[in-house]
Amino acid sequence: MSLFLLTFGLLILIVIAMAVGMIVQRKSMASSCGGLGSVGIDKACDCDDPCDKRKKRMAKEQAWKENQII
């Protein structure tokens, strides 16, 4: 049981040290891969001709933007 508590305590100390390091550096967390933008894809649906479901959703979004009160 003491080995478990020692291991758990060490793990907690490491997590706290990493958290303090992030706070001290004042950086936000960033992903390692860069997302879709790193491979040259500008949007999630990169099809030349979107499906009917996507077209309906895009039309609904466009109508909402046109009727939006700023």
Distance bins in CASP14 RR format, pairs under 12 A and 6 or more apart:
PFRMAT RR
TARGET T0000
AUTHOR 0000-0000-0000
RMODE 2
METHOD distances of the structure
MODEL  1
1 7 0 0 0 0 0 1 0 0 0 0 0
1 8 0 0 0 0 0 1 0 0 0 0 0
2 8 0 0 0 0 0 1 0 0 0 0 0
2 9 0 0 0 0 0 1 0 0 0 0 0
3 9 0 0 0 0 0 1 0 0 0 0 0
3 10 0 0 0 0 0 1 0 0 0 0 0
4 10 0 0 0 0 0 1 0 0 0 0 0
4 11 0 0 0 0 0 1 0 0 0 0 0
5 11 0 0 0 0 0 1 0 0 0 0 0
5 12 0 0 0 0 0 1 0 0 0 0 0
6 12 0 0 0 0 0 1 0 0 0 0 0
6 13 0 0 0 0 0 1 0 0 0 0 0
7 13 0 0 0 0 0 1 0 0 0 0 0
7 14 0 0 0 0 0 1 0 0 0 0 0
8 14 0 0 0 0 0 1 0 0 0 0 0
8 15 0 0 0 0 0 1 0 0 0 0 0
9 15 0 0 0 0 1 0 0 0 0 0 0
9 16 0 0 0 0 1 0 0 0 0 0 0
9 17 0 0 0 0 0 1 0 0 0 0 0
10 16 0 0 0 0 0 1 0 0 0 0 0
10 17 0 0 0 0 0 1 0 0 0 0 0
11 17 0 0 0 0 0 1 0 0 0 0 0
11 18 0 0 0 0 0 1 0 0 0 0 0
12 18 0 0 0 0 0 1 0 0 0 0 0
12 19 0 0 0 0 0 1 0 0 0 0 0
13 19 0 0 0 0 0 1 0 0 0 0 0
13 20 0 0 0 0 0 1 0 0 0 0 0
14 20 0 0 0 0 0 1 0 0 0 0 0
14 21 0 0 0 0 0 1 0 0 0 0 0
15 21 0 0 0 0 0 1 0 0 0 0 0
15 22 0 0 0 0 0 1 0 0 0 0 0
16 22 0 0 0 0 0 1 0 0 0 0 0
16 23 0 0 0 0 0 1 0 0 0 0 0
17 23 0 0 0 0 0 1 0 0 0 0 0
17 24 0 0 0 0 0 1 0 0 0 0 0
18 24 0 0 0 0 0 1 0 0 0 0 0
18 25 0 0 0 0 0 1 0 0 0 0 0
18 29 0 0 0 0 0 1 0 0 0 0 0
19 25 0 0 0 0 0 1 0 0 0 0 0
19 29 0 0 0 0 0 1 0 0 0 0 0
20 26 0 0 0 0 0 1 0 0 0 0 0
21 27 0 0 0 0 1 0 0 0 0 0 0
21 29 0 0 0 0 0 1 0 0 0 0 0
22 28 0 0 0 0 1 0 0 0 0 0 0
22 29 1 0 0 1 0 0 0 0 0 0 0
22 30 0 0 0 0 0 1 0 0 0 0 0
23 29 0 0 0 0 0 1 0 0 0 0 0
30 38 0 0 0 0 0 1 0 0 0 0 0
31 37 0 0 0 0 0 1 0 0 0 0 0
31 38 0 0 0 0 1 0 0 0 0 0 0
32 38 0 0 0 0 0 1 0 0 0 0 0
33 39 0 0 0 0 1 0 0 0 0 0 0
34 40 0 0 0 0 0 1 0 0 0 0 0
34 41 0 0 0 0 0 1 0 0 0 0 0
35 41 0 0 0 0 1 0 0 0 0 0 0
35 42 0 0 0 0 0 1 0 0 0 0 0
35 44 0 0 0 0 0 1 0 0 0 0 0
36 42 1 0 0 1 0 0 0 0 0 0 0
36 43 1 0 0 1 0 0 0 0 0 0 0
36 44 1 0 0 1 0 0 0 0 0 0 0
36 45 0 0 0 0 0 1 0 0 0 0 0
36 46 0 0 0 0 1 0 0 0 0 0 0
37 43 0 0 0 0 1 0 0 0 0 0 0
37 44 0 0 0 0 0 1 0 0 0 0 0
37 46 0 0 0 0 0 1 0 0 0 0 0
39 46 0 0 0 0 0 1 0 0 0 0 0
40 46 0 0 0 0 1 0 0 0 0 0 0
41 47 0 0 0 0 0 1 0 0 0 0 0
43 50 0 0 0 0 0 1 0 0 0 0 0
43 54 0 0 0 0 0 1 0 0 0 0 0
43 58 0 0 0 0 0 1 0 0 0 0 0
44 50 0 0 0 0 0 1 0 0 0 0 0
44 54 0 0 0 0 1 0 0 0 0 0 0
44 57 0 0 0 0 0 1 0 0 0 0 0
45 51 0 0 0 0 1 0 0 0 0 0 0
45 53 0 0 0 0 0 1 0 0 0 0 0
45 54 1 0 1 0 0 0 0 0 0 0 0
45 55 0 0 0 0 0 1 0 0 0 0 0
45 57 0 0 0 0 1 0 0 0 0 0 0
45 58 0 0 0 0 1 0 0 0 0 0 0
46 54 0 0 0 0 0 1 0 0 0 0 0
47 53 0 0 0 0 0 1 0 0 0 0 0
47 54 1 0 0 1 0 0 0 0 0 0 0
47 55 0 0 0 0 0 1 0 0 0 0 0
47 58 0 0 0 0 0 1 0 0 0 0 0
48 54 0 0 0 0 0 1 0 0 0 0 0
49 55 0 0 0 0 1 0 0 0 0 0 0
50 56 0 0 0 0 1 0 0 0 0 0 0
50 57 0 0 0 0 1 0 0 0 0 0 0
50 58 1 0 0 1 0 0 0 0 0 0 0
50 59 0 0 0 0 0 1 0 0 0 0 0
51 57 0 0 0 0 1 0 0 0 0 0 0
51 58 0 0 0 0 0 1 0 0 0 0 0
52 58 0 0 0 0 0 1 0 0 0 0 0
52 59 0 0 0 0 0 1 0 0 0 0 0
53 59 0 0 0 0 0 1 0 0 0 0 0
53 60 0 0 0 0 0 1 0 0 0 0 0
54 60 0 0 0 0 0 1 0 0 0 0 0
54 61 0 0 0 0 0 1 0 0 0 0 0
55 61 0 0 0 0 0 1 0 0 0 0 0
55 62 0 0 0 0 0 1 0 0 0 0 0
56 62 0 0 0 0 0 1 0 0 0 0 0
56 63 0 0 0 0 0 1 0 0 0 0 0
57 63 0 0 0 0 0 1 0 0 0 0 0
57 64 0 0 0 0 0 1 0 0 0 0 0
58 64 0 0 0 0 0 1 0 0 0 0 0
58 65 0 0 0 0 0 1 0 0 0 0 0
59 65 0 0 0 0 0 1 0 0 0 0 0
59 66 0 0 0 0 0 1 0 0 0 0 0
60 66 0 0 0 0 0 1 0 0 0 0 0
60 67 0 0 0 0 0 1 0 0 0 0 0
61 67 0 0 0 0 0 1 0 0 0 0 0
61 68 0 0 0 0 0 1 0 0 0 0 0
62 68 0 0 0 0 0 1 0 0 0 0 0
END
